[in-house]
Amino acid sequence: MEQQPSPGARRQDDVSVALSAAIDAAQAAPWWRSSDADVRAAVVSLDQQAARLDAARARLLAEADGRDVGSASGAATTAAWLAGVTGSRPEQAARRVTVSVALQGALAATGAALAAGAITFDHAVVVHDTVRRLGDAVDPTTADEVEACLLRSAADHDEDGARVPGLDPRRLARLGRAVRHRLDPDAGERLARAEDAAEALRCLTCVETDDGMWWLRGVLDGKAGAELRSALDARNAPRPAGEDGSTDLRPRSRRDADALVTIVDEWRASAPSGAAARPALVVTATAETLAAAPGTAGVEPATTTGGLVLSAATAQVLGCDAAVTPALLAPDGAPLDVGRTRYTFPDRVRAAVLLRDGHACTRCGRADLPLQLHHLRTWAAGGPTSECNGTAVCPPCHRSVHRQGWTGELAGTRVIWHPPGRSPPHLPPGAWRPALTELVSRWLSRRAA
């Protein structure tokens, strides 16, 4: 006699078939024929349904943990079993199990909000972590109020007749940290210990690749990261891509990288003149390379000590305002005579040039970037190191001057350029602030009682 499937198996099959059919319909829908409004509405609706599906998964996973279903497969925990059958990372599986169980118990209100599609699973994780870290510092009533405050902040809601968008998970986590710090009497000491631990984790890797590029990777604590982000944001504003003022086409990541280089340039410009204080990038170039016109063929490239090959234009940019040591080399490369190091623009000459040029680039007028000094008549061609032969330029203009062959001349106190061929979280205000203030006031009054 053929064995009939159990009611549970039939229910599982029905759910799987219904979900699969809904997903197939969403994938097969001719969205290209829909209006913009319909596409926007469909995206929002699918996101809400995905949140509801996460709630159903959490409920089922909590049931699986309650039954210890992983033990039948030889797994030590439900999380270990989940990681094995889904291929997810062990720490991610453990987080899913822990949060899923909490959503069916102590954080049932958060589970209900997730089931309604009002928040995402990432929001639920933030609420869970915030309440868990409060621990015994608050009573159960306050813990429930904290949960309610965070849920109100995470979900869209009406405020004074207007629709107020909820906080994204990152900003909600910031609010959670603020709540913990306000309610936990030991928060100051815990925060100090956490900051010390985070600072100890600072690391930065700066490695040169085989093609001469540099690969950066690192981790910063909250304070250092915020300071770096602030410094980058102050220097990564879009700028015109060309002489006609066209839109800056650089993506955000490229503008951040350029801002980091700007920070280095600013440090170089403010460093004392002493050889020990200035950054030491040793570049070897022939006199012909330093004097070559743009586009000249057969020019020997310059090289760094590490073997990086530089174009003549880059070598000329570096040679404009750097420590220059002339050397006479034998045909085999052995030094026959090495002259004394000299800085092409001493501090007093630099100050005079910057004052005359109004501390702004004489080519584009920008004053928000670190300025470099450029020889109007190149130093390699015998141009003097003097106020009348120097001018202030920003790094992008300095490079384009050498690459494209622009020439400048000093007319009185103004530099005239000739084109080639012719002679620079705080939490946002929102509806959660009154709720947080009221929550803290109630907590303090209960503690006082």
LUMDO-999524 format. One record per residue (C-alpha): z, x, y; residue in one letter. Coordinates in steps of 0.1 Angstrom, whole numbers, plus 5000, padded with zeros to 4 digits. Layout:
BEGIN
ZXYA ...
END
This chain:
BEGIN
500050005000M 499050145034E 501950235056Q 501950055089Q 502750255121P 506150195136S 506549985168P 507350305186G 504150475175A 502050165185R 503750165219R 503050535223Q 499350485214D 499050185238D 500550395267V 498350695259S 495150475257V 495950295290A 496650625308L 493550785294S 491450485304A 492850495340A 492250865343I 488650825330D 488050555355A 489350765384A 487151065373Q 484050845368A 484350655400A 481450715425P 483650835453W 480650975472W 479550615478R 482950525493S 483850515530S 486150775545D 488950515547A 488550425510D 488650795500V 491850855521R 493450545506A 492450645470A 493950995475V 497250845487V 497350595459S 496650845432L 499451075446D 501850785444Q 500750705409Q 501251075400A 504751055413A 505450745392R 504050925362L 506351215369D 509250955368A 508150825335A 507851175321R 511351255334A 512750945317R 511151035284L 512151395286L 515751295293A 515551075262E 514251365242A 517051585254D 519651325245G 518251325210R 517951705208D 514351665195V 513752035197G 516252115170S 513851965144A 511352235153S 513952515152G 514152545190A 517552635205A 517252395234T 515052105246T 513752345273A 512752605247A 510952335227W 509252205258L 508052545268A 506652605233G 504752275230V 503352265266T 502852635272G 504852625304S 507152895316R 510652885301P 512252865336E 510052585346Q 510752395314A 514452445319A 514252315355R 512252005343R 514851915317V 517851965340T 516351755368V 515051485344S 518451435329V 520051415364A 517551155375L 518750925348Q 522350975356G 524051105388A 520851105408L 519650765397A 518750675433A 516450975434T 514950875401G 514250525414A 512550665446A 510350875423L 509550585401A 508450385432A 506150675443G 508150715476A 508851085469I 507351355447T 508951545419F 509251845442D 511451635465H 513551535436A 514151905427V 515351975463V 517751675462V 519051795428H 519552155439D 521252045471T 523751815455V 524452055426R 525152345449R 527652135469L 529552105436G 533352045440D 533152105478A 532651735484V 533851415468D 531551185448P 531150945477T 529951215500T 527651345473A 526051005471D 525650995509E 524051335509V 521551215483E 520850905504A 520351115536C 517951345518L 515951055503L 515650895537R 514351215552S 511851275524A 510250925523A 508150765551D 510250505569H 510250285600D 512250395630E 512450195662D 509250005653G 507250325645A 506350475612R 508050815607V 506651055581P 509051215557G 509751585554L 507751795530D 509751965502P 510052295521R 511452135552R 513651905531L 515052225515A 515952355550R 517752025557L 519552065524G 520752405533R 521952275567A 523851995549V 525552245525R 526552465554H 528052175573R 529952025544L 531052325523D 534252485539P 533352815521D 529652795531A 530053085557G 531253325531E 528753215505R 525953245530L 527053595539A 527053695502R 523653535496A 522253715526E 523554045514D 522053975479A 518753875495A 518554185517E 519154405486A 516054245470L 513754365499R 510754555485C 507354655496L 504454815477T 501654975496C 499055125473V 495655265480E 492955135457T 489955325443D 487655195470D 489855305498G 491354965506M 495154915506W 496954665485W 500254525499L 502854315481R 506454265489G 509454045492V 511653995524L 514953825529D 515053515551G 515853695583K 513353975579A 510653735568G 511253505598A 511153805622E 507853925606L 506353575607R 507353545644S 505853885652A 502553785634L 502353445650D 502753605684A 499653825677R 497353625655N 495953375679A 492153305676P 490053505699R 486253475708P 484053615680A 481453735704G 480553815740E 479453455745D 482953315738G 482053175704S 484653035680T 486853285661D 485653265625L 488453465610R 490653275585P 494353265589R 494953545564S 492553775582R 494153705615R 497553785600D 496254115586A 494854195621D 498154105636A 499954345613L 497654625624V 498354525660T 502054575654I 501354925641V 499254995671D 501954875694E 504455105677W 502055395681R 501555325717A 505255315724S 506155615704A 507155935723P 504556205727S 506356455704G 504456545672A 507456445651A 507556095665A 503856005663R 502355875631P 500556155613A 497156055599L 495256375593V 491456335597V 488956625593T 485656585612A 482956825624T 482156855661A 478756705654E 480456395638T 482756345669L 479756375692A 477256175672A 475555875689A 475755535672P 473255505643G 472555875641T 471355955606A 472556255585G 475956285602V 478656425579E 481456165575P 485056245584A 487756245557T 491456195555T 493956415537T 493956155509G 490256175505G 489255855523L 485855875539V 485555755575L 482455675595S 481655875626A 482555565648A 486055545632T 486555915636A 485655895673Q 488055595678V 490855795663L 489956105682G 489955925716C 493755915718D 495356135691A 496656485684A 493556705681V 493657045665T 490357235668P 489657465638A 486957715630L 486057695593L 484057935571A 481057805551P 483357765521D 485757555541G 488457815546A 490057815581P 489158115602L 490958015633D 493157715642V 493757635679G 496857475694R 497357105690T 496856905722R 497156535729Y 494056405746T 495956175769F 499556295779P 502056035789D 501656075826R 497856045824V 498155745801R 500555575826A 498155645855A 495155495836V 497155185825L 498355125860L 494955155875R 493454915849D 496254665853G 497454705818H 494554505804A 491354585785C 488654675810T 485954525786R 487354185776C 490354155800G 492854085773R 496454205780A 498154065749D 496954345725L 498154705724P 495954915745L 494255235735Q 492755495759L 489055575757H 487155865771H 484355745793L 482656065786R 483556165751T 486056445746W 483756605719A 480956615745A 483256795770G 484656495789G 487856585807P 491256445798T 491956295832S 492655965849E 489055945862C 487555985827N 489855745808G 490055365805T 492155115787A 490654915759V 491954685731C 491454795695P 488554555688P 486654655719C 487355025713H 485755005679R 482754805691S 482255055720V 481855335695H 479955145669R 477454985693Q 477155255718G 478555095750W 478955325779T 481455285808G 481655435843E 484355435869L 483355285902A 486255325925G 489155175906T 486954945884R 485355035851V 481754905847I 480454865811W 476754905802H 475354765769P 473654995744P 470255115756G 471255095792R 473055335816S 495754015713P 512052705614P 513652545629H 513852205616L 511551965635P 513251675653P 513251365632G 515151055621A 517351255597W 519451405626R 521551095634P 522051035597A 523251395592L 525651375621T 527051045609E 527451185573L 529251495585V 531551275607S 532551055578R 533151355556W 535351525582L 537351205587S 538051175550R 539151535547R 541551485577A 542951185560A 
END
